[in-house]
Amino acid sequence: MRHLPYFCRGQVVRGFGRGSKQLGIPTANFPEQVVDNLPADVSTGIYYGWASVGSGDVHKMVVSIGWNPYYKNTKKSMETHIMHTFKEDFYGEILNVAIVGYLRPEKNFDSLESLISAIQGDIEEAKKRLDLPEHLKLKEHDFFQVPKSKIMNGH
């Protein structure tokens, strides 16, 4: 994606219910409107960056943008795993995401175990990359300080 960092914001909606239950890796899902407004040149795949819920703290995250081939989705989705343990679900809250880098293309897996292993590897790689000074500074970006009342896409 040429437009990194890329910032987007939207209300958290219910996804497929697989992140926490099947994978043990909870995700926050954006509504179709946010996904549909991504730039045309966004490649599907796994990205990393920063995220906050409402006006809360900013945390490291990985986000999958695409079709989730293992599950054969028919609608493109954007699922964000925030590297933080939340006490409760936050459906309906505003999710703020700053995508700062690309990890890999999306791909199919021959088993649920290999999918989980790949996601855990993505999380570890994202943690390392987000500690680099050029990415760390984006944690303090003004995007995370503005009023959280509107849905927006942009950079």
TORVO-566723 format. One record per residue (C-alpha): z, x, y; residue in one letter; chain. Coordinates in Angstrom, 2 decimals. Each point is the difference from the previous one (the first is absolute). Layout:
// residues N
<z->Z | x->X | y->Y | type->A | mol->A>
...
//
This chain:
// residues 155
<z->0.00 | x->0.00 | y->0.00 | type->M | mol->A>
<z->-1.07 | x->1.52 | y->3.29 | type->R | mol->A>
<z->2.48 | x->-1.98 | y->2.03 | type->H | mol->A>
<z->3.25 | x->1.58 | y->-1.16 | type->L | mol->A>
<z->2.64 | x->-0.61 | y->0.95 | type->P | mol->A>
<z->-0.65 | x->-3.72 | y->-0.39 | type->Y | mol->A>
<z->2.62 | x->-2.52 | y->1.08 | type->F | mol->A>
<z->0.36 | x->-3.56 | y->-1.21 | type->C | mol->A>
<z->2.60 | x->-2.70 | y->0.12 | type->R | mol->A>
<z->0.39 | x->-3.34 | y->-1.72 | type->G | mol->A>
<z->2.35 | x->-2.41 | y->-1.65 | type->Q | mol->A>
<z->1.11 | x->0.85 | y->-3.54 | type->V | mol->A>
<z->-1.38 | x->-2.52 | y->-2.51 | type->V | mol->A>
<z->0.58 | x->-0.51 | y->-3.70 | type->R | mol->A>
<z->-2.31 | x->2.09 | y->-2.15 | type->G | mol->A>
<z->-0.67 | x->-0.18 | y->-3.71 | type->F | mol->A>
<z->3.63 | x->0.68 | y->-0.89 | type->G | mol->A>
<z->-0.90 | x->3.13 | y->-1.99 | type->R | mol->A>
<z->1.41 | x->2.81 | y->2.15 | type->G | mol->A>
<z->3.67 | x->-0.51 | y->-0.70 | type->S | mol->A>
<z->-0.23 | x->-1.84 | y->-3.28 | type->K | mol->A>
<z->-2.66 | x->1.87 | y->-2.00 | type->Q | mol->A>
<z->-0.08 | x->3.35 | y->1.76 | type->L | mol->A>
<z->3.54 | x->0.43 | y->1.29 | type->G | mol->A>
<z->-1.62 | x->0.99 | y->3.31 | type->I | mol->A>
<z->0.45 | x->-2.80 | y->2.56 | type->P | mol->A>
<z->-2.76 | x->-0.58 | y->2.52 | type->T | mol->A>
<z->-0.36 | x->-1.95 | y->3.22 | type->A | mol->A>
<z->-3.29 | x->-1.86 | y->0.30 | type->N | mol->A>
<z->-2.02 | x->-0.72 | y->3.12 | type->F | mol->A>
<z->-1.76 | x->-3.35 | y->0.47 | type->P | mol->A>
<z->-3.77 | x->-0.19 | y->-0.52 | type->E | mol->A>
<z->-0.54 | x->-0.02 | y->3.78 | type->Q | mol->A>
<z->1.36 | x->3.56 | y->0.33 | type->V | mol->A>
<z->-1.97 | x->1.26 | y->-3.01 | type->V | mol->A>
<z->-3.20 | x->-1.66 | y->1.22 | type->D | mol->A>
<z->0.38 | x->1.68 | y->3.41 | type->N | mol->A>
<z->0.08 | x->3.55 | y->-1.38 | type->L | mol->A>
<z->-2.85 | x->2.17 | y->1.35 | type->P | mol->A>
<z->-3.21 | x->-0.29 | y->-2.03 | type->A | mol->A>
<z->0.11 | x->3.71 | y->-0.91 | type->D | mol->A>
<z->3.41 | x->-0.16 | y->-1.69 | type->V | mol->A>
<z->-0.38 | x->1.33 | y->-3.54 | type->S | mol->A>
<z->2.04 | x->-1.70 | y->-2.65 | type->T | mol->A>
<z->2.73 | x->2.19 | y->-1.37 | type->G | mol->A>
<z->3.50 | x->1.27 | y->0.47 | type->I | mol->A>
<z->1.21 | x->1.03 | y->3.46 | type->Y | mol->A>
<z->3.32 | x->1.15 | y->1.42 | type->Y | mol->A>
<z->1.83 | x->-0.35 | y->3.26 | type->G | mol->A>
<z->2.90 | x->-1.71 | y->1.71 | type->W | mol->A>
<z->1.28 | x->-3.56 | y->-0.05 | type->A | mol->A>
<z->2.73 | x->-2.15 | y->1.48 | type->S | mol->A>
<z->1.08 | x->-3.57 | y->-0.50 | type->V | mol->A>
<z->0.61 | x->-1.94 | y->3.20 | type->G | mol->A>
<z->1.68 | x->2.33 | y->2.44 | type->S | mol->A>
<z->1.72 | x->1.92 | y->-2.81 | type->G | mol->A>
<z->-0.07 | x->3.68 | y->-0.86 | type->D | mol->A>
<z->-3.27 | x->1.79 | y->-0.73 | type->V | mol->A>
<z->-0.42 | x->1.21 | y->-3.60 | type->H | mol->A>
<z->-2.56 | x->1.90 | y->-2.04 | type->K | mol->A>
<z->-2.46 | x->-2.18 | y->-1.88 | type->M | mol->A>
<z->-3.07 | x->-0.06 | y->-2.22 | type->V | mol->A>
<z->-2.53 | x->-2.81 | y->0.21 | type->V | mol->A>
<z->-2.67 | x->-1.12 | y->-2.44 | type->S | mol->A>
<z->-3.10 | x->-1.49 | y->1.61 | type->I | mol->A>
<z->-2.49 | x->-1.54 | y->-2.37 | type->G | mol->A>
<z->-0.60 | x->-2.01 | y->-3.11 | type->W | mol->A>
<z->2.64 | x->1.43 | y->-2.37 | type->N | mol->A>
<z->-2.46 | x->0.58 | y->-2.88 | type->P | mol->A>
<z->2.74 | x->-0.01 | y->-2.66 | type->Y | mol->A>
<z->0.74 | x->-3.62 | y->0.94 | type->Y | mol->A>
<z->-3.63 | x->-0.92 | y->0.74 | type->K | mol->A>
<z->0.80 | x->-1.66 | y->3.34 | type->N | mol->A>
<z->-2.75 | x->-2.12 | y->1.51 | type->T | mol->A>
<z->1.37 | x->0.31 | y->3.56 | type->K | mol->A>
<z->0.57 | x->3.25 | y->1.85 | type->K | mol->A>
<z->3.68 | x->0.60 | y->0.73 | type->S | mol->A>
<z->2.20 | x->2.35 | y->1.94 | type->M | mol->A>
<z->3.31 | x->0.69 | y->-1.74 | type->E | mol->A>
<z->2.59 | x->2.24 | y->1.65 | type->T | mol->A>
<z->2.80 | x->1.75 | y->-1.88 | type->H | mol->A>
<z->2.69 | x->1.02 | y->2.49 | type->I | mol->A>
<z->2.12 | x->2.92 | y->-1.18 | type->M | mol->A>
<z->3.29 | x->-1.68 | y->0.73 | type->H | mol->A>
<z->2.25 | x->-2.38 | y->-1.90 | type->T | mol->A>
<z->0.37 | x->-3.30 | y->1.82 | type->F | mol->A>
<z->2.95 | x->-2.26 | y->-0.75 | type->K | mol->A>
<z->-2.16 | x->-3.12 | y->-0.14 | type->E | mol->A>
<z->-3.58 | x->-1.26 | y->0.12 | type->D | mol->A>
<z->-1.61 | x->-0.18 | y->3.41 | type->F | mol->A>
<z->-2.76 | x->-2.58 | y->-0.42 | type->Y | mol->A>
<z->-1.00 | x->-1.37 | y->3.40 | type->G | mol->A>
<z->1.16 | x->3.11 | y->1.89 | type->E | mol->A>
<z->-2.48 | x->2.13 | y->1.96 | type->I | mol->A>
<z->-1.14 | x->3.15 | y->-1.81 | type->L | mol->A>
<z->-1.13 | x->2.87 | y->2.23 | type->N | mol->A>
<z->-2.14 | x->2.67 | y->-1.67 | type->V | mol->A>
<z->-1.45 | x->3.28 | y->1.26 | type->A | mol->A>
<z->-2.46 | x->1.46 | y->-2.53 | type->I | mol->A>
<z->-0.25 | x->3.74 | y->0.56 | type->V | mol->A>
<z->-1.73 | x->1.42 | y->-3.08 | type->G | mol->A>
<z->-2.03 | x->-0.62 | y->-3.16 | type->Y | mol->A>
<z->1.20 | x->0.97 | y->-3.47 | type->L | mol->A>
<z->-2.65 | x->-1.16 | y->-2.48 | type->R | mol->A>
<z->-2.53 | x->-2.69 | y->-0.86 | type->P | mol->A>
<z->1.16 | x->-3.00 | y->-1.97 | type->E | mol->A>
<z->-0.79 | x->0.12 | y->-3.71 | type->K | mol->A>
<z->0.63 | x->-1.83 | y->-3.21 | type->N | mol->A>
<z->2.63 | x->1.05 | y->-2.54 | type->F | mol->A>
<z->0.09 | x->-0.39 | y->-3.75 | type->D | mol->A>
<z->3.66 | x->-1.04 | y->-0.05 | type->S | mol->A>
<z->2.76 | x->-1.33 | y->2.21 | type->L | mol->A>
<z->1.92 | x->3.24 | y->-0.62 | type->E | mol->A>
<z->-2.83 | x->2.17 | y->1.35 | type->S | mol->A>
<z->-0.30 | x->-2.26 | y->3.07 | type->L | mol->A>
<z->3.76 | x->0.30 | y->0.68 | type->I | mol->A>
<z->-0.18 | x->3.78 | y->-0.49 | type->S | mol->A>
<z->-2.88 | x->0.29 | y->2.49 | type->A | mol->A>
<z->1.86 | x->-2.10 | y->2.58 | type->I | mol->A>
<z->3.12 | x->2.12 | y->-0.40 | type->Q | mol->A>
<z->-2.16 | x->3.12 | y->0.50 | type->G | mol->A>
<z->-1.53 | x->-1.57 | y->3.13 | type->D | mol->A>
<z->3.49 | x->-0.67 | y->1.36 | type->I | mol->A>
<z->1.11 | x->3.60 | y->-0.59 | type->E | mol->A>
<z->-3.16 | x->1.41 | y->1.60 | type->E | mol->A>
<z->0.38 | x->-2.32 | y->3.00 | type->A | mol->A>
<z->3.62 | x->1.09 | y->0.49 | type->K | mol->A>
<z->-1.12 | x->3.65 | y->0.22 | type->K | mol->A>
<z->-2.92 | x->-0.65 | y->2.34 | type->R | mol->A>
<z->2.05 | x->-2.18 | y->2.34 | type->L | mol->A>
<z->2.38 | x->2.91 | y->0.55 | type->D | mol->A>
<z->-2.83 | x->1.97 | y->1.66 | type->L | mol->A>
<z->0.53 | x->0.24 | y->3.78 | type->P | mol->A>
<z->-3.28 | x->-1.77 | y->0.86 | type->E | mol->A>
<z->1.06 | x->-3.03 | y->-2.07 | type->H | mol->A>
<z->3.71 | x->0.10 | y->0.77 | type->L | mol->A>
<z->-0.66 | x->-0.48 | y->3.73 | type->K | mol->A>
<z->-1.71 | x->-3.35 | y->-0.72 | type->L | mol->A>
<z->3.32 | x->-1.39 | y->-1.25 | type->K | mol->A>
<z->1.02 | x->-0.12 | y->3.68 | type->E | mol->A>
<z->-3.28 | x->-1.57 | y->1.21 | type->H | mol->A>
<z->0.22 | x->-2.66 | y->2.73 | type->D | mol->A>
<z->-1.57 | x->-2.48 | y->-2.45 | type->F | mol->A>
<z->3.39 | x->-0.31 | y->-1.69 | type->F | mol->A>
<z->1.76 | x->-0.61 | y->3.35 | type->Q | mol->A>
<z->-2.06 | x->-2.91 | y->1.35 | type->V | mol->A>
<z->0.95 | x->-3.67 | y->-0.27 | type->P | mol->A>
<z->-0.67 | x->-1.16 | y->-3.55 | type->K | mol->A>
<z->-1.20 | x->-3.49 | y->0.87 | type->S | mol->A>
<z->-3.73 | x->0.18 | y->-0.60 | type->K | mol->A>
<z->-2.36 | x->0.83 | y->-2.81 | type->I | mol->A>
<z->-2.38 | x->2.79 | y->0.88 | type->M | mol->A>
<z->-2.38 | x->2.50 | y->-1.47 | type->N | mol->A>
<z->-1.22 | x->3.11 | y->1.72 | type->G | mol->A>
<z->0.45 | x->3.68 | y->0.68 | type->H | mol->A>
//
